[in-house]
């Protein structure tokens, strides 16, 4: 019998993939399931990006690359972040990874240790808490509440910071709520971090999927540049519909980038060469597909929010970014996990329990509207019938 290391008991999971597997099993039995559980755009990767990868493969991009990424892509990322965050970014600050999760994982491994604490948004992407536990640090949840449009209270953050705080994680636009941190929030967080000399892992993967206002990064505030205290987590999956390509990156102080690169060398060796050339084409090529996708998401958002607010026992605030809604289901009388199973079995709609995103997600569901208007309407109709027939 194989004896597992104790640390494996501290490792969590991402329930979206578990619910997807359950939905696929029901489909194999002949059930029709509408998928609102998985967090990926339902659009195709832009053709010029696909062609760039094909050309790269035909041209011999089938070998190892430097662990931190090919110089051409790293330079393009540095130029993009320099332009959009209004700061000089050196190529040495950029590390390219297979998906954005490794930046999350490696940053926490590199900074968090026993007897340290990491503050993270809750509800939030479940891998934050999982990785904090795995690294041996103490996860400190920062509640996001509906009455504040799922923005946290900066005074509450101040109270959570201790001498053991090693890292603060931010995510805006936010998964699972679609909430946005306002300018005054970011300014206050920056002041706290500078005063206490605490770095921030800023998950900005949904930067371009924004419906209201202008995107702001904490990296633009005094003392918080990517050469000082911000580790910027980003990638290509959401913006360019490239989830299956597995391509992400981090921009951070050089001293940390060197350590993250060592973790890459020890784990993945490098990111796929052809995928990196595709990423270069995505960054430097036409951007019209991004705008079209966001407008499609906006239309779907409006449909699903309006529909959910007509269902008995459900209330939903309108998200400002990403492609998720986080409706309050308290008045249905079901807890989150019961509701997840209820809608899967009785309505044929796959969605996620809010509790899968942390203790403060209880009483909510997450539904992805990365699906067609027709399927969203069918899901709403089916959910209504299921609730009325209870």
Secondary structure, DSSP 4 states (H G I P E B T S, - for coil): -PPPPGGGGG----HHHHHHHHHHHHHHTT---EE-SS-S--SPPPHHHHHHHHHHHHTT--S---TT--HHHHHHHHHHHHHHHTS---GGGEEEESSSHHHHHHHHHHH--TT-EEEEEES--HHHHHHHHHHT-EEEEEE-BGGGTTBPPHHHHHHH--TTEEEEEEESS-TTT-----HHHHHHHHHHHHHHT-EEEEE-TTTT-B-SS----GGGSTT-STTTTEEEEEESTTTTT-GGG--EEEE--HHHHHHHHHHHHHHTSS--HHHHHHHHHHHHS--HHHHHHHHHHHHHHHHHHHHHTTSTT-B-PPPSBTTEE--B-GGGT--HHHHHHHIIIII-EE-EEGGGG-GGGTTBEEEE--S-HHHHHHHHHHHHHHHHT-
